[in-house]
Amino acid sequence: MNADLQWPKYAGPTDLSAIEAVPLAARGLPASTYALLVRAAATWPDRTALTVLPDAARWREAEQRTFAGLLGDVHRYANLLHEIGIRRRDAVALMSPNTAELVPATLAAQLAGIAAPLNGGLSHQHLAQLLRRSGARVLVTAGPELSPAVWETAHALAQDGHVDSLLVLRPTGAAEPAPDLPSLPGIRVGYLGKLAAGQDSAVFIGEPPRPEDLAAFFPTGGTTGAPKLAAHTHAIEIADAWTLAANSLLDDNATLFAALPLFHVNALVVTLLTPLFRGQATVWAGPLGYRDVPLYGEFWKIVEHHRIATMSAVPTVYAVLAQCPVDADISSLRFAMVGASPLPAAVRENFQARTGITLVEGYGLTEATCASARSFPDAPRPGSVGQRLPYQRMKTVRVREDGTWEDLPPGHTGVLAISGPAVFPGYVTGQDEHGHVLDGLGKLVDGWLDTGDLARLDPDGFVYLAGRAKDLIIRGGHNIDPAIVEDALLAHPAVTAAGAVGRPDAHSGEVPVAYVTLAPGSTVAEQDLADWARDQVPEPAAAPKTVTVFDALPLTDLGKPYKPALRADATRRELTEALAGLPGVLDVDAEIDDGSVIAVVRTSGDADEPAVKAVLGRYAIDWRLAGAS
């Protein structure tokens, strides 16, 4: 990379136009994630690249790798994959909590073929579906020492014939002899480190990837619960990581903290690829990441010891850290990044008041590689999730009934659309003789990505989110952002999570209702919560008709809020009440089909079907009748 073009000034929102005055193609970015690593190893061979903690309790016993050492491991692992038969169009699945071996294994999979990270917490059915779709026959997986549950899942997938090879990872810093692994007929099973020990660490024996080659397949949570597989090329991962690395607020000596799992794009792009551009060090938490409870009691000491400059986490992490006494010198922590879900104002205020550290919001999605907007700690825009990143274009559109788009001017709320060098080429829908088949599945329109998020843009390119398009509650033609209701309830001291959806209504089409979880020991009544929300929401139409307390709100297999399940519950409750007293109505259920809710009314032989249909006809919902089972 040309030194004059490498790092433009990028410290505030006014720098964007000067950055974009130079075309991205003129900046000489590396051709692939492998080329990026080679460049880092040549520039800073002896500098520490990775510090991996075995777990929070033993954070002082970390394992380290230099940039040159990381490249050597990647070469060994990639050469083993090549020897097994992995080529450029072959996917390698990786299913493991974070460990020192997983980082180079992920980069090696992108070098030899295509990395396909999997969340080991997904159902067996979904994992098998993703393996089939990716075509991966090699699975890099946690072993019995590292994660017994993931190992059991991997073993079962192999037994069912979904993979041909299990390459097993050990815990960080494992000193005891590795336990024997079971043999499986026709399946290669062995420890990755041992199998790769004899491979060449100096060079990759295969063909290196090109910018347009596929680099990774990432499961996306979506709104239906069934993950899709988003394809990334090397070019889009490099482009997105460079725009983050260009941050002038962090110098080459900055150290990042990473605790999100590597099946998440944030972990790959923000805390693995981005530091490679600047030779920055990354401290990786143990396999449980932010779910490791002892981490919070040690966190500020870890920040002081490693001189952490920045970190990335979700709002719930900062809510917990705000309650942890600052018992160390954390002056190195320049700012903390937050994203993935809306940041409640109370969390921001508490964290910043307790720590003095600014929370910087960002916005992104897997289909746009990872990050698409960033904020600036010294130039806050209240209510915004940040300014669009360089070279990414954004607009808001109104989607007409025929599916065509109408562009909206700045300041108008519509569906947020993104174009530019980070937009993905499509979802993996299958394979043919030419390789993987990619399809935008309606999300790509003339090079623009339909994010599914409602937003408005200001003239400076700052994004103000207004909820999910599919989650919008439309009450008698009046649009209600569910976040208004959720924010009101989250302001209640007893509420720990909230989800608002539309409940079918015979007069208004739908009305807002809410579901919440409470802090342990709280006994606040549902009606009291509804009264609280009514007093807090900015408009009467948004006041929830009911508030229902759940032990836990439904999530997708990828851990994202699953609104269809709440809409299904609201539909069932409304129709059960509306049909009460009609003869022959046995019960009401609600099914979810690709994110849509279908009411199912079960009736007996003496049901008055015309009367039942007349009631159902009052609602703008899909429904069907079912006989008694």
C-alpha positions as CSV (number, residue, x, y, z in Angstrom):
1,M,0.0,0.0,0.0
2,N,1.2,3.5,-0.9
3,A,2.1,5.2,2.4
4,D,0.6,8.5,1.2
5,L,-2.7,6.9,0.5
6,Q,-2.7,4.4,3.3
7,W,-4.1,6.4,6.2
8,P,-6.0,9.6,5.5
9,K,-7.1,11.8,8.3
10,Y,-10.4,10.2,9.6
11,A,-11.2,11.6,13.1
12,G,-14.5,13.4,12.5
13,P,-17.5,13.6,10.2
14,T,-16.0,16.4,8.1
15,D,-13.2,14.1,6.9
16,L,-15.5,12.0,4.8
17,S,-15.5,14.0,1.6
18,A,-11.6,14.3,1.6
19,I,-11.3,10.6,2.0
20,E,-13.7,9.9,-0.9
21,A,-11.9,12.3,-3.1
22,V,-9.4,9.5,-3.6
23,P,-11.0,6.5,-5.3
24,L,-10.9,3.3,-3.2
25,A,-9.2,1.5,-6.1
26,A,-6.3,3.9,-5.9
27,R,-5.5,3.0,-2.3
28,G,-3.7,-0.2,-3.2
29,L,-5.5,-2.4,-0.7
30,P,-4.3,-6.1,-0.3
31,A,-5.9,-8.5,-2.7
32,S,-7.2,-10.9,0.0
33,T,-7.3,-11.5,3.7
34,Y,-4.2,-13.7,3.2
35,A,-2.3,-10.9,1.4
36,L,-3.2,-8.7,4.4
37,L,-1.7,-11.2,6.8
38,V,1.4,-11.6,4.7
39,R,1.9,-7.8,4.7
40,A,1.4,-7.6,8.5
41,A,3.9,-10.4,9.1
42,A,6.5,-8.8,6.8
43,T,6.1,-5.4,8.4
44,W,5.9,-6.3,12.1
45,P,7.2,-9.9,12.3
46,D,8.1,-9.8,16.0
47,R,5.2,-7.7,17.2
48,T,2.6,-9.5,19.3
49,A,-0.5,-10.0,17.2
50,L,-2.7,-12.1,19.5
51,T,-3.0,-12.6,23.2
52,V,-5.5,-15.3,24.0
53,L,-6.8,-15.8,27.5
54,P,-7.6,-19.4,28.5
55,D,-10.5,-18.1,30.6
56,A,-11.3,-15.0,32.8
57,A,-10.0,-16.6,36.0
58,R,-6.6,-17.4,34.4
59,W,-6.2,-14.3,32.3
60,R,-2.5,-13.9,33.4
61,E,-1.7,-17.2,31.8
62,A,-2.4,-16.1,28.2
63,E,-1.0,-17.6,25.1
64,Q,0.6,-15.2,22.5
65,R,1.4,-15.2,18.8
66,T,3.5,-12.7,16.8
67,F,2.4,-11.7,13.4
68,A,5.1,-13.9,11.9
69,G,4.0,-16.8,14.2
70,L,0.4,-16.3,13.2
71,L,1.3,-16.5,9.5
72,G,3.3,-19.7,10.1
73,D,0.3,-21.3,11.8
74,V,-2.0,-20.2,9.0
75,H,0.4,-21.8,6.4
76,R,0.5,-25.1,8.3
77,Y,-3.3,-25.3,8.7
78,A,-4.0,-24.2,5.1
79,N,-1.5,-26.7,3.8
80,L,-3.1,-29.5,5.8
81,L,-6.5,-28.5,4.3
82,H,-5.0,-28.4,0.8
83,E,-3.6,-31.9,1.4
84,I,-7.0,-33.1,2.5
85,G,-8.4,-31.9,-0.8
86,I,-9.7,-28.4,-0.1
87,R,-9.5,-26.1,-3.1
88,R,-10.7,-22.6,-3.9
89,R,-14.4,-23.3,-4.2
90,D,-14.6,-25.7,-1.2
91,A,-16.0,-24.6,2.1
92,V,-14.5,-25.5,5.4
93,A,-16.9,-25.4,8.4
94,L,-15.6,-24.1,11.7
95,M,-17.6,-24.7,14.9
96,S,-15.9,-23.9,18.2
97,P,-15.8,-21.3,20.9
98,N,-12.9,-19.0,20.7
99,T,-9.5,-20.5,21.3
100,A,-5.9,-19.8,20.2
101,E,-6.1,-22.3,17.4
102,L,-9.4,-21.0,16.0
103,V,-8.0,-17.7,14.9
104,P,-5.4,-19.1,12.5
105,A,-7.8,-21.9,11.5
106,T,-10.3,-19.3,10.3
107,L,-7.7,-17.5,8.2
108,A,-6.4,-20.8,6.9
109,A,-9.9,-21.8,5.8
110,Q,-10.1,-18.5,3.8
111,L,-6.7,-19.2,2.3
112,A,-7.2,-22.8,1.2
113,G,-10.9,-22.5,0.4
114,I,-13.9,-20.7,2.0
115,A,-14.4,-20.3,5.7
116,A,-17.9,-21.3,6.9
117,P,-18.2,-20.5,10.6
118,L,-21.1,-22.1,12.5
119,N,-22.7,-21.4,15.9
120,G,-22.5,-24.6,17.8
121,G,-25.6,-23.6,19.7
122,L,-27.8,-23.9,16.6
123,S,-30.1,-26.9,16.4
124,H,-28.9,-30.1,14.8
125,Q,-31.4,-29.6,12.0
126,H,-30.1,-26.1,11.2
127,L,-26.5,-27.1,11.3
128,A,-27.1,-30.0,8.9
129,Q,-28.9,-27.6,6.6
130,L,-26.1,-25.1,6.6
131,L,-23.5,-27.8,6.0
132,R,-25.5,-29.1,3.0
133,R,-25.9,-25.6,1.6
134,S,-22.2,-24.7,2.0
135,G,-21.1,-28.1,0.7
136,A,-18.5,-28.3,3.6
137,R,-17.3,-31.8,4.2
138,V,-14.5,-30.8,6.6
139,L,-15.4,-29.5,10.0
140,V,-12.9,-27.8,12.4
141,T,-14.5,-28.3,15.8
142,A,-14.0,-27.9,19.5
143,G,-12.8,-31.1,21.1
144,P,-14.2,-32.7,24.3
145,E,-11.8,-30.7,26.5
146,L,-12.8,-27.3,25.0
147,S,-16.5,-27.7,24.7
148,P,-18.2,-31.1,25.4
149,A,-21.5,-29.9,24.0
150,V,-20.0,-28.7,20.7
151,W,-17.9,-31.9,20.4
152,E,-21.0,-34.0,20.9
153,T,-22.8,-32.0,18.2
154,A,-19.9,-32.4,15.8
155,H,-19.6,-36.1,16.5
156,A,-23.4,-36.5,15.8
157,L,-23.1,-34.6,12.5
158,A,-20.2,-36.8,11.4
159,Q,-22.1,-40.0,12.4
160,D,-25.1,-38.8,10.4
161,G,-22.8,-38.5,7.3
162,H,-22.8,-34.7,7.0
163,V,-19.0,-34.4,7.1
164,D,-16.0,-36.5,6.2
165,S,-13.3,-35.0,8.4
166,L,-13.3,-33.7,12.0
167,L,-10.2,-31.5,12.8
168,V,-10.3,-31.0,16.5
169,L,-9.2,-27.9,18.5
170,R,-7.8,-27.9,22.1
171,P,-8.2,-25.3,24.8
172,T,-5.9,-22.3,24.8
173,G,-2.7,-23.3,26.7
174,A,-3.7,-26.9,27.1
175,A,-0.8,-28.6,28.9
176,E,-2.2,-32.1,29.7
177,P,-1.8,-34.9,27.1
178,A,-4.7,-34.7,24.6
179,P,-7.4,-37.3,25.3
180,D,-7.9,-40.0,22.7
181,L,-10.5,-39.3,20.1
182,P,-13.1,-41.9,19.1
183,S,-12.7,-43.5,15.6
184,L,-15.6,-43.2,13.2
185,P,-15.8,-45.5,10.1
186,G,-14.9,-43.5,7.0
187,I,-14.3,-40.3,8.9
188,R,-10.9,-38.6,9.4
189,V,-10.7,-37.6,13.1
190,G,-7.7,-35.9,14.6
191,Y,-6.3,-32.9,16.4
192,L,-5.7,-30.0,14.1
193,G,-2.4,-29.0,15.7
194,K,-0.9,-32.5,15.6
195,L,-2.0,-33.2,12.0
196,A,-0.6,-29.9,10.8
197,A,2.7,-30.1,12.7
198,G,4.6,-31.4,9.8
199,Q,3.3,-29.0,7.2
200,D,5.4,-26.2,5.7
201,S,5.0,-23.0,7.7
202,A,6.9,-20.8,5.2
203,V,4.6,-20.9,2.2
204,F,1.1,-22.0,1.1
205,I,1.4,-24.8,-1.5
206,G,-1.8,-23.9,-3.3
207,E,-3.0,-20.9,-5.3
208,P,-3.6,-17.8,-3.2
209,P,-7.1,-16.2,-3.4
210,R,-8.0,-13.3,-5.6
211,P,-10.2,-10.3,-4.6
212,E,-13.3,-11.7,-6.3
213,D,-12.9,-15.2,-4.8
214,L,-15.3,-16.2,-2.0
215,A,-13.8,-15.9,1.4
216,A,-16.5,-16.8,3.9
217,F,-20.1,-17.9,4.4
218,F,-21.8,-16.4,7.5
219,P,-25.2,-17.5,8.9
220,T,-27.5,-14.6,9.3
221,G,-30.2,-14.4,11.9
222,G,-32.9,-12.9,9.7
223,T,-36.4,-12.6,11.1
224,T,-37.6,-16.2,10.4
225,G,-35.4,-18.1,12.8
226,A,-33.9,-20.3,10.1
227,P,-30.4,-18.9,9.3
228,K,-29.5,-18.0,5.7
229,L,-25.9,-18.2,4.5
230,A,-24.5,-14.8,3.4
231,A,-21.4,-15.0,1.1
232,H,-18.4,-12.7,1.5
233,T,-15.7,-12.2,-1.0
234,H,-12.1,-11.3,-0.1
235,A,-12.6,-7.8,-1.7
236,I,-15.6,-6.8,0.5
237,E,-13.9,-8.0,3.7
238,I,-10.8,-6.1,2.9
239,A,-12.7,-2.9,2.0
240,D,-14.8,-3.0,5.1
241,A,-11.8,-3.7,7.4
242,W,-9.8,-0.9,5.8
243,T,-12.5,1.7,6.5
244,L,-12.4,0.7,10.2
245,A,-8.6,0.6,10.3
246,A,-8.5,4.1,8.9
247,N,-9.8,5.4,12.2
248,S,-7.3,8.2,13.2
249,L,-8.2,7.9,16.9
250,L,-6.2,4.7,17.2
251,D,-2.5,4.5,16.5
252,D,-0.4,1.5,15.5
253,N,0.3,0.7,19.1
254,A,-3.3,0.5,20.1
255,T,-4.6,-2.8,21.7
256,L,-8.1,-4.1,21.1
257,F,-10.2,-6.4,23.3
258,A,-12.2,-9.1,21.6
259,A,-14.8,-11.3,23.2
260,L,-17.4,-12.0,20.6
261,P,-17.4,-15.4,19.0
262,L,-15.7,-15.9,15.6
263,F,-18.9,-17.1,14.0
264,H,-20.0,-13.4,14.3
265,V,-18.8,-11.0,11.6
266,N,-17.9,-8.4,14.2
267,A,-15.3,-10.7,15.6
268,L,-13.8,-11.5,12.2
269,V,-13.8,-8.0,10.6
270,V,-13.5,-5.7,13.6
271,T,-11.1,-7.6,15.9
272,L,-9.2,-9.9,13.5
273,L,-8.9,-8.3,10.1
274,T,-8.9,-4.6,11.0
275,P,-5.9,-4.8,13.4
276,L,-3.9,-6.6,10.7
277,F,-3.8,-3.3,8.7
278,R,-2.1,-1.4,11.4
279,G,-0.1,-4.0,13.3
280,Q,-2.3,-3.6,16.3
281,A,-2.5,-6.2,19.0
282,T,-5.7,-7.9,20.0
283,V,-6.5,-9.5,23.4
284,W,-9.0,-12.3,23.0
285,A,-11.1,-13.4,25.9
286,G,-11.6,-17.1,26.7
287,P,-14.1,-19.5,25.1
288,L,-17.1,-18.1,26.9
289,G,-16.3,-14.5,25.9
290,Y,-18.6,-12.0,27.6
291,R,-20.7,-14.9,28.9
292,D,-17.8,-15.8,31.3
293,V,-19.2,-14.3,34.6
294,P,-15.8,-14.0,36.3
295,L,-14.7,-11.8,33.4
296,Y,-16.6,-8.8,34.8
297,G,-14.8,-9.0,38.2
298,E,-11.4,-9.0,36.4
299,F,-12.2,-6.8,33.5
300,W,-10.8,-3.4,34.6
301,K,-7.6,-5.2,35.7
302,I,-7.3,-6.7,32.2
303,V,-7.7,-3.3,30.7
304,E,-5.0,-1.9,32.8
305,H,-2.5,-4.8,32.3
306,H,-2.8,-4.9,28.5
307,R,-3.4,-1.1,28.1
308,I,-6.6,-1.8,26.1
309,A,-7.5,1.2,23.9
310,T,-10.9,0.1,22.6
311,M,-13.4,-2.8,22.8
312,S,-16.6,-3.9,21.1
313,A,-19.7,-5.3,22.8
314,V,-23.5,-5.3,22.9
315,P,-25.5,-3.0,25.2
316,T,-26.1,-5.7,27.9
317,V,-22.3,-6.1,28.4
318,Y,-22.0,-2.4,29.2
319,A,-25.0,-2.5,31.5
320,V,-23.2,-5.1,33.6
321,L,-19.8,-3.3,33.4
322,A,-21.5,-0.1,34.6
323,Q,-22.2,-2.0,37.9
324,C,-18.5,-3.2,38.3
325,P,-16.4,-0.9,40.5
326,V,-13.5,0.6,38.5
327,D,-10.6,-0.9,40.5
328,A,-7.7,-0.2,38.1
329,D,-6.2,2.4,35.9
330,I,-8.2,2.4,32.7
331,S,-6.9,5.6,31.2
332,S,-5.7,3.7,28.1
333,L,-9.4,3.0,27.1
334,R,-10.0,5.6,24.4
335,F,-13.6,4.7,23.7
336,A,-15.9,1.6,23.6
337,M,-17.9,0.5,20.6
338,V,-21.4,-0.7,20.8
339,G,-23.8,-2.2,18.3
340,A,-26.0,-5.2,17.3
341,S,-29.0,-3.9,19.2
342,P,-30.4,-0.5,20.2
343,L,-28.5,1.2,23.0
344,P,-30.9,2.3,25.8
345,A,-30.2,5.8,27.0
346,A,-30.0,4.6,30.6
347,V,-27.2,2.1,29.7
348,R,-25.2,4.8,28.0
349,E,-25.6,7.3,30.8
350,N,-24.8,4.8,33.6
351,F,-21.7,3.4,31.8
352,Q,-20.2,6.8,30.9
353,A,-21.0,8.2,34.4
354,R,-19.3,5.3,36.2
355,T,-16.3,4.9,33.9
356,G,-15.7,8.2,32.1
357,I,-15.5,6.2,28.9
358,T,-17.5,7.3,25.8
359,L,-19.7,4.7,24.2
360,V,-19.5,5.0,20.4
361,E,-22.4,3.5,18.4
362,G,-22.0,1.8,15.1
363,Y,-24.3,0.1,12.6
364,G,-23.9,-2.8,10.3
365,L,-25.2,-6.2,9.1
366,T,-23.7,-9.4,7.7
367,E,-25.1,-8.6,4.2
368,A,-22.9,-5.5,4.1
369,T,-19.9,-7.4,5.4
370,C,-20.0,-6.0,9.0
371,A,-19.9,-2.2,9.5
372,S,-21.6,0.5,7.5
373,A,-21.7,3.4,9.9
374,R,-19.6,4.7,12.8
375,S,-19.9,7.4,15.4
376,F,-17.2,9.8,16.7
377,P,-16.5,10.1,20.5
378,D,-15.6,13.8,20.1
379,A,-18.5,14.7,17.8
380,P,-21.7,13.1,19.1
381,R,-24.9,13.1,17.2
382,P,-27.6,12.2,19.8
383,G,-30.0,9.5,18.5
384,S,-27.7,8.5,15.6
385,V,-25.9,5.2,15.2
386,G,-23.2,7.0,13.2
387,Q,-22.1,8.4,9.8
388,R,-21.9,6.2,6.8
389,L,-18.4,4.7,6.3
390,P,-16.3,5.9,3.4
391,Y,-17.3,4.7,-0.1
392,Q,-20.5,3.2,1.2
393,R,-23.6,4.9,-0.2
394,M,-26.9,5.1,1.6
395,K,-30.4,6.2,0.9
396,T,-33.9,5.7,2.2
397,V,-36.7,4.4,0.0
398,R,-40.4,3.8,0.1
399,V,-41.3,0.3,-1.2
400,R,-44.4,0.6,-3.3
401,E,-47.0,-2.2,-3.5
402,D,-45.5,-3.5,-6.7
403,G,-42.1,-3.9,-5.0
404,T,-40.5,-1.0,-6.8
405,W,-38.6,1.7,-4.9
406,E,-39.2,5.4,-4.6
407,D,-36.1,7.3,-3.3
408,L,-36.8,9.6,-0.4
409,P,-35.0,12.9,0.4
410,P,-32.8,13.3,3.5
411,G,-34.8,13.6,6.7
412,H,-37.6,11.3,5.5
413,T,-38.0,7.9,7.2
414,G,-38.0,4.9,4.9
415,V,-36.3,1.6,4.3
416,L,-32.5,2.0,4.6
417,A,-30.6,0.9,1.5
418,I,-26.8,0.6,1.1
419,S,-24.5,0.2,-1.9
420,G,-20.8,0.2,-2.3
421,P,-17.7,-2.0,-1.9
422,A,-18.9,-3.9,1.2
423,V,-22.3,-5.1,-0.1
424,F,-22.4,-8.9,-0.3
425,P,-22.9,-10.8,-3.6
426,G,-25.9,-12.8,-2.3
427,Y,-27.0,-15.8,-0.2
428,V,-25.8,-19.3,-0.9
429,T,-28.8,-21.2,-2.2
430,G,-27.0,-24.3,-3.6
431,Q,-24.2,-25.5,-5.9
432,D,-23.8,-26.4,-9.5
433,E,-20.9,-27.3,-11.8
434,H,-19.5,-23.8,-11.5
435,G,-19.5,-23.6,-7.7
436,H,-21.8,-22.0,-5.2
437,V,-25.1,-20.5,-6.5
438,L,-25.7,-17.0,-5.0
439,D,-29.0,-15.2,-4.9
440,G,-30.0,-11.9,-3.4
441,L,-33.4,-13.3,-2.5
442,G,-35.0,-10.0,-3.0
443,K,-32.5,-8.1,-0.8
444,L,-30.4,-6.8,-3.7
445,V,-31.9,-4.3,-6.2
446,D,-29.6,-2.8,-8.9
447,G,-26.6,-3.1,-6.6
448,W,-28.5,-1.7,-3.5
449,L,-29.0,-3.7,-0.4
450,D,-32.4,-3.6,1.3
451,T,-31.4,-3.7,4.9
452,G,-34.9,-4.2,6.2
453,D,-34.3,-1.3,8.7
454,L,-36.3,1.8,8.9
455,A,-34.2,4.9,9.1
456,R,-33.7,8.6,8.2
457,L,-30.5,10.2,7.0
458,D,-29.3,13.7,7.7
459,P,-27.4,15.7,5.0
460,D,-24.0,14.6,6.6
461,G,-24.8,10.9,6.1
462,F,-25.6,10.1,9.7
463,V,-28.1,7.3,10.2
464,Y,-31.1,7.5,12.6
465,L,-32.7,4.1,13.0
466,A,-36.5,3.8,13.4
467,G,-37.0,0.0,13.9
468,R,-37.4,-2.9,11.5
469,A,-39.6,-2.5,8.5
470,K,-41.3,-5.8,9.2
471,D,-41.8,-4.9,12.9
472,L,-43.6,-1.6,12.1
473,I,-46.9,-1.5,13.9
474,I,-49.6,0.2,11.7
475,R,-52.6,1.3,13.8
476,G,-55.4,2.6,11.7
477,G,-52.9,3.8,9.1
478,H,-50.7,5.4,11.8
479,N,-47.1,4.0,11.8
480,I,-45.7,3.2,15.2
481,D,-42.1,2.4,15.8
482,P,-42.0,-0.5,18.3
483,A,-38.8,1.0,19.7
484,I,-40.9,3.9,21.2
485,V,-42.8,1.4,23.3
486,E,-39.7,-0.7,24.1
487,D,-37.7,2.3,25.2
488,A,-40.5,3.4,27.5
489,L,-40.7,0.1,29.2
490,L,-36.9,-0.3,29.4
491,A,-36.9,2.9,31.4
492,H,-38.8,1.1,34.2
493,P,-36.3,0.0,36.9
494,A,-37.7,-3.6,37.0
495,V,-37.7,-4.2,33.2
496,T,-34.6,-6.0,31.8
497,A,-35.8,-6.6,28.2
498,A,-38.8,-5.5,26.1
499,G,-40.4,-6.4,22.8
500,A,-43.3,-4.6,21.2
501,V,-45.4,-6.0,18.3
502,G,-48.8,-5.4,16.7
503,R,-51.7,-7.5,17.9
504,P,-54.5,-8.0,15.4
505,D,-57.5,-5.6,16.0
506,A,-60.9,-5.7,14.3
507,H,-61.2,-1.9,14.2
508,S,-57.6,-0.5,13.8
509,G,-56.0,-3.4,11.9
510,E,-53.5,-3.8,14.8
511,V,-52.7,-2.2,18.1
512,P,-49.4,-2.3,20.0
513,V,-48.8,-4.8,22.8
514,A,-45.6,-5.5,24.7
515,Y,-43.7,-8.3,26.3
516,V,-41.1,-7.8,29.0
517,T,-38.7,-9.7,31.3
518,L,-38.1,-8.5,34.8
519,A,-35.1,-8.3,37.1
520,P,-34.8,-11.2,39.6
521,G,-37.1,-10.6,42.6
522,S,-39.2,-8.0,40.9
523,T,-43.0,-8.4,41.3
524,V,-44.4,-5.4,39.5
525,A,-47.9,-6.1,38.0
526,E,-48.5,-6.2,34.3
527,Q,-51.1,-3.5,34.5
528,D,-48.7,-1.2,36.4
529,L,-46.3,-1.7,33.6
530,A,-48.9,-0.8,31.0
531,D,-49.8,2.3,33.0
532,W,-46.1,3.2,33.1
533,A,-45.7,2.8,29.4
534,R,-48.8,4.9,28.7
535,D,-47.3,7.8,30.7
536,Q,-43.9,7.4,29.0
537,V,-44.6,7.0,25.3
538,P,-44.5,10.3,23.3
539,E,-47.9,9.6,21.6
540,P,-51.1,8.1,22.9
541,A,-51.5,5.8,19.9
542,A,-48.2,4.0,20.9
543,A,-49.4,3.1,24.4
544,P,-49.5,-0.7,24.6
545,K,-52.9,-2.2,25.1
546,T,-51.3,-4.9,27.3
547,V,-47.9,-5.8,28.8
548,T,-47.2,-9.4,29.3
549,V,-44.3,-10.7,31.5
550,F,-42.2,-13.6,30.2
551,D,-39.4,-15.4,31.8
552,A,-37.4,-14.9,28.6
553,L,-38.1,-13.2,25.3
554,P,-37.8,-15.5,22.3
555,L,-34.6,-15.4,20.3
556,T,-33.4,-16.8,17.0
557,D,-30.8,-19.6,17.1
558,L,-28.3,-16.8,16.5
559,G,-29.4,-15.0,19.6
560,K,-31.3,-12.1,18.0
561,P,-34.8,-11.0,19.1
562,Y,-37.5,-13.1,17.4
563,K,-40.5,-10.9,16.9
564,P,-42.6,-13.4,14.9
565,A,-43.0,-15.5,18.1
566,L,-44.4,-12.5,19.9
567,R,-46.7,-11.7,17.1
568,A,-47.9,-15.3,17.1
569,D,-48.6,-15.1,20.8
570,A,-50.5,-11.8,20.4
571,T,-52.6,-13.3,17.6
572,R,-53.4,-16.4,19.6
573,R,-54.5,-14.3,22.6
574,E,-56.7,-11.9,20.6
575,L,-58.5,-14.6,18.6
576,T,-59.0,-16.8,21.7
577,E,-60.8,-13.9,23.3
578,A,-62.7,-13.0,20.1
579,L,-64.0,-16.6,19.5
580,A,-64.8,-17.3,23.1
581,G,-68.4,-18.6,23.4
582,L,-68.8,-19.7,19.8
583,P,-69.9,-23.4,19.7
584,G,-67.4,-25.9,18.5
585,V,-64.3,-23.8,18.8
586,L,-61.8,-26.0,20.7
587,D,-58.7,-23.8,20.7
588,V,-56.6,-21.2,18.8
589,D,-53.0,-21.5,17.8
590,A,-50.7,-19.5,15.6
591,E,-48.0,-20.9,13.3
592,I,-45.0,-19.1,11.8
593,D,-44.2,-19.5,8.2
594,D,-41.1,-17.7,6.9
595,G,-41.7,-14.9,9.4
596,S,-45.4,-14.6,8.7
597,V,-48.0,-15.6,11.3
598,I,-50.9,-17.8,10.4
599,A,-53.8,-18.3,12.9
600,V,-55.0,-21.9,13.2
601,V,-58.5,-22.4,14.7
602,R,-59.3,-26.0,15.7
603,T,-63.0,-26.8,15.7
604,S,-65.2,-29.8,16.4
605,G,-67.9,-31.2,14.1
606,D,-70.7,-29.1,15.6
607,A,-68.9,-25.8,15.0
608,D,-70.7,-23.0,13.3
609,E,-68.1,-22.4,10.7
610,P,-69.8,-19.4,9.0
611,A,-69.9,-17.6,12.4
612,V,-66.2,-18.5,13.0
613,K,-65.2,-17.3,9.5
614,A,-67.2,-14.1,10.1
615,V,-65.2,-13.3,13.2
616,L,-61.9,-14.1,11.5
617,G,-62.9,-12.0,8.6
618,R,-62.8,-8.9,10.7
619,Y,-59.0,-9.2,11.0
620,A,-56.3,-8.5,8.4
621,I,-54.6,-11.8,9.1
622,D,-54.0,-15.2,7.5
623,W,-55.9,-18.0,9.0
624,R,-57.1,-21.5,8.5
625,L,-59.6,-23.9,10.2
626,A,-58.5,-27.3,11.4
627,G,-60.6,-30.2,12.6
628,A,-60.3,-31.9,16.0
629,S,-57.3,-34.2,16.1
